[in-house]
Amino acid sequence: MNIPTDEEKKRIRLIVIATLVILPVILLWSSLTVTIQSGHGGLIFHTFGNGVNPEAPAMPSGFHIKAPWNKIYEYEVRQQELFENLEVLSSNLLKIKMDMTVFYQPVYDKLGYLETERGSRYKEKVIQPAMRSVAREVIAQYLPEEFNTTKREEIQLEIETRLSEKLSNNYIQLNDVLIRNIELPLTLEQAIERKLQQEQESLEYEFRIEKASKEADRKRIEAEGIRDFQNIVSQSISDDLLQWKGIEATTELASSNNAKVVVIGSGDNGLPLILGGN
């Protein structure tokens, strides 16, 4: 039997030590490391401590080493979208259906407080109830027909302002609010349609009256112009002028190539009389 040399014994010891060190690391690697996804933040839950420390900074995305007995809670910190179909009452107690979409994201520096006070299901526990509550509070102040006027922007802005305040108190940042597909009661929609049609007819009638009035003014001004022209002409034309113009016209006719007979002095006011034109 071969007895190992000192060098071989040393090599065996190193292999055993390396195995004892590396093997546990390999076995525990998944619990020793964590990779936070892009657009997420991580919170350390201290199993043998006080859980999540709300004041501790969140772990950024990337690779991290942790104690194997601790847990990591991940939160998406990018902008997210939440859709809600709502049915609310107006100021005159008519039902209004509408779709509301909010764009939000957790406040990164407050992830610890969000976890300890609201939990990972903050969408269902905080955002959705806030959307319903604010929508009901705001729309209860308006009449249904005001949704089809410039007040629609005012309503949306008021909802956004109130909702932003509620969410900020819960460590959530509101980025935008969209109000879409507003559905009014059928009878109200028909009444609004009739009203708009009547307003259109009234505007058209006023336009026709205004057009007729302008046409009457135009004709009156035109008639006044013709009258003034006739007065000016009648005052400036004399018998001598008319006789002179008659002589000029007779001279032009007499000099033309057409066959004719000119009788001197046989016309009115002594003007020549032209006979036999071809």
C-alpha positions in Angstrom: 0.0 0.0 0.0 1.3 3.4 -1.1 1.6 6.0 1.7 0.7 9.5 0.4 3.5 12.0 0.5 3.3 15.3 2.4 2.6 17.1 -0.8 -0.3 14.9 -1.7 -1.7 15.2 1.8 -1.5 19.0 1.5 -3.3 18.9 -1.9 -6.0 16.7 -0.4 -6.5 19.1 2.5 -6.9 22.0 0.1 -9.4 20.1 -2.0 -11.4 19.3 1.2 -11.3 22.9 2.4 -12.3 24.3 -1.0 -15.1 21.8 -1.2 -16.4 22.7 2.3 -16.3 26.4 1.4 -17.5 26.4 -2.2 -20.2 23.7 -1.9 -22.3 25.7 0.6 -21.9 28.8 -1.6 -23.1 26.9 -4.6 -26.0 25.4 -2.7 -27.0 28.8 -1.1 -26.2 31.0 -4.1 -29.8 31.6 -5.0 -30.5 32.7 -1.4 -27.3 34.8 -1.2 -27.9 36.9 -4.3 -30.8 38.8 -5.9 -31.2 40.6 -9.2 -33.6 43.5 -9.2 -35.3 43.9 -12.6 -35.1 47.0 -14.7 -37.7 49.6 -13.6 -38.1 48.0 -10.2 -36.9 48.8 -6.7 -36.2 46.2 -3.9 -36.9 46.3 -0.2 -35.1 44.0 2.3 -37.2 42.1 4.8 -35.1 41.3 7.8 -36.3 38.0 9.0 -34.5 38.2 12.4 -35.1 41.9 12.7 -38.0 44.3 12.4 -39.0 43.4 8.9 -38.8 46.2 6.3 -37.2 49.4 7.5 -39.4 52.2 5.9 -36.6 54.7 6.1 -34.0 52.5 4.4 -33.3 53.3 0.7 -34.7 51.0 -1.9 -32.3 48.7 -3.7 -31.8 49.8 -7.3 -32.1 47.5 -10.3 -29.1 45.2 -10.8 -27.2 42.4 -9.0 -27.0 42.4 -5.1 -25.7 40.2 -2.3 -27.9 39.6 0.7 -28.1 37.5 3.8 -29.6 34.1 3.0 -32.3 34.4 5.7 -33.6 37.8 4.4 -36.2 38.3 1.7 -36.5 40.9 -1.0 -39.8 42.5 -2.0 -39.8 44.1 -5.5 -41.9 47.1 -6.6 -42.3 48.3 -10.1 -41.4 52.0 -10.0 -42.1 52.8 -13.7 -45.2 54.6 -14.8 -48.2 52.2 -14.8 -51.7 52.4 -16.1 -55.0 51.5 -14.3 -58.4 51.5 -16.0 -61.7 51.7 -14.2 -65.2 51.6 -15.5 -67.4 53.8 -13.3 -71.0 54.5 -12.8 -71.8 57.7 -10.9 -74.6 60.1 -10.1 -74.9 63.7 -11.4 -76.3 66.6 -9.3 -79.8 65.8 -10.5 -79.3 62.1 -9.6 -79.0 60.7 -13.1 -76.7 57.8 -13.7 -73.6 58.5 -15.8 -71.2 55.8 -17.1 -67.7 56.6 -18.0 -64.2 55.2 -18.3 -61.4 56.6 -16.2 -57.7 55.8 -16.8 -55.0 57.0 -14.4 -51.2 56.9 -15.0 -49.2 56.6 -11.8 -46.0 55.3 -10.2 -44.9 54.7 -6.6 -42.7 57.4 -5.1 -39.3 55.7 -5.2 -38.0 57.3 -1.9 -41.1 56.2 -0.1 -41.3 52.5 -1.1 -40.6 51.4 2.4 -43.6 53.4 3.8 -45.7 52.1 0.9 -44.9 48.5 1.8 -45.3 48.9 5.6 -48.4 51.0 5.5 -50.3 49.9 2.4 -48.7 46.7 1.1 -48.0 45.4 -2.4 -51.7 45.3 -3.2 -51.9 49.1 -3.0 -53.7 49.3 -6.4 -56.7 47.5 -5.1 -56.5 49.0 -1.6 -55.7 52.6 -2.5 -55.9 53.7 -6.1 -59.2 52.1 -7.2 -61.1 53.2 -4.1 -59.7 56.7 -4.5 -60.7 56.8 -8.2 -64.3 55.9 -7.4 -64.5 58.2 -4.4 -63.1 61.3 -6.2 -65.2 60.7 -9.4 -68.4 60.5 -7.3 -67.5 63.6 -5.3 -66.7 65.7 -8.4 -69.5 64.6 -10.8 -72.1 65.0 -8.1 -71.6 68.8 -8.5 -72.4 68.9 -12.2 -75.4 68.4 -14.5 -75.1 65.6 -17.1 -75.4 68.1 -20.1 -72.3 70.0 -18.8 -70.2 67.1 -19.9 -70.7 68.1 -23.5 -69.5 71.7 -22.9 -66.3 73.3 -22.1 -66.9 72.2 -18.5 -65.7 68.8 -19.4 -62.0 69.9 -19.1 -62.9 71.6 -15.8 -64.4 68.4 -14.5 -61.3 66.4 -15.6 -58.9 68.9 -14.0 -60.8 68.9 -10.7 -60.8 65.1 -10.6 -57.1 65.1 -11.3 -56.3 67.6 -8.6 -58.3 65.8 -5.9 -57.0 62.4 -6.9 -53.4 63.6 -6.9 -53.8 64.8 -3.4 -55.3 61.5 -2.1 -52.6 59.4 -3.8 -49.7 61.6 -2.7 -50.8 61.0 0.9 -50.4 57.3 0.2 -46.9 57.6 -1.4 -48.1 57.4 -5.0 -47.4 59.9 -7.7 -50.3 60.7 -10.1 -49.0 61.6 -13.6 -52.2 62.0 -15.6 -56.0 61.3 -15.7 -58.1 60.5 -18.8 -61.9 60.6 -18.8 -63.3 58.7 -21.8 -66.5 57.2 -23.2 -69.0 59.2 -21.2 -72.4 57.6 -21.5 -75.4 59.7 -20.6 -79.0 58.3 -20.1 -80.7 57.8 -23.4 -83.6 60.2 -22.7 -81.1 62.9 -21.8 -79.0 62.3 -24.9 -82.1 62.6 -27.1 -83.1 65.9 -25.2 -79.6 67.3 -25.7 -79.8 66.3 -29.4 -83.1 68.1 -29.8 -81.8 71.2 -28.1 -78.7 71.3 -30.3 -80.9 70.9 -33.4 -83.2 73.7 -32.3 -80.2 75.9 -31.6 -78.8 75.2 -35.0 -82.1 76.0 -36.7 -82.3 79.2 -34.7 -78.8 80.2 -35.8 -79.7 79.4 -39.4 -82.9 81.5 -39.2 -80.9 84.4 -37.7 -78.4 84.0 -40.5 -81.1 84.2 -43.2 -82.6 87.3 -41.5 -79.2 89.0 -41.4 -78.6 88.1 -45.0 -81.9 89.5 -46.1 -81.3 92.6 -44.1 -77.9 93.1 -45.7 -79.4 92.5 -49.2 -82.2 95.1 -48.5 -79.5 97.6 -47.4 -77.5 96.9 -50.6 -80.6 97.5 -52.8 -81.5 100.7 -50.9 -78.0 102.0 -51.3 -78.0 101.0 -55.0 -81.4 102.8 -55.5 -80.1 105.9 -53.8 -77.0 105.9 -56.0 -79.2 105.6 -59.2 -81.4 108.4 -58.0 -78.5 110.7 -57.2 -77.0 109.9 -60.6 -80.2 110.7 -62.4 -80.6 114.0 -60.5 -77.0 115.0 -61.4 -77.5 114.0 -65.1 -80.9 115.7 -65.4 -79.4 119.0 -64.0 -76.4 118.9 -66.3 -78.1 118.1 -69.6 -79.5 121.0 -71.6 -81.4 121.2 -75.0 -78.3 122.7 -76.7 -76.2 119.8 -75.5 -78.7 117.2 -76.7 -78.9 119.0 -80.1 -75.1 119.0 -80.4 -74.9 115.3 -79.5 -77.6 114.6 -82.1 -75.6 116.4 -84.8 -72.5 114.4 -83.9 -74.5 111.1 -84.1 -76.0 112.2 -87.5 -72.6 113.0 -88.8 -71.2 109.6 -87.9 -74.2 107.9 -89.5 -74.0 109.9 -92.6 -70.3 109.1 -93.0 -70.9 105.3 -92.7 -71.0 103.0 -95.8 -74.7 102.1 -95.4 -77.1 103.6 -98.0 -79.3 106.3 -96.6 -81.2 109.5 -97.4 -80.4 112.6 -95.2 -83.1 115.3 -95.1 -81.7 118.5 -93.6 -83.9 120.1 -91.0 -86.8 117.7 -91.0 -86.2 116.1 -87.6 -87.1 117.3 -84.1 -85.3 120.5 -83.0 -84.0 121.0 -86.6 -81.9 117.8 -86.6 -81.4 116.1 -89.9 -83.7 113.2 -90.7 -82.0 110.0 -91.9 -84.0 107.7 -94.2 -83.4 104.4 -96.0 -80.7 102.8 -93.9 -79.7 99.2 -95.0 
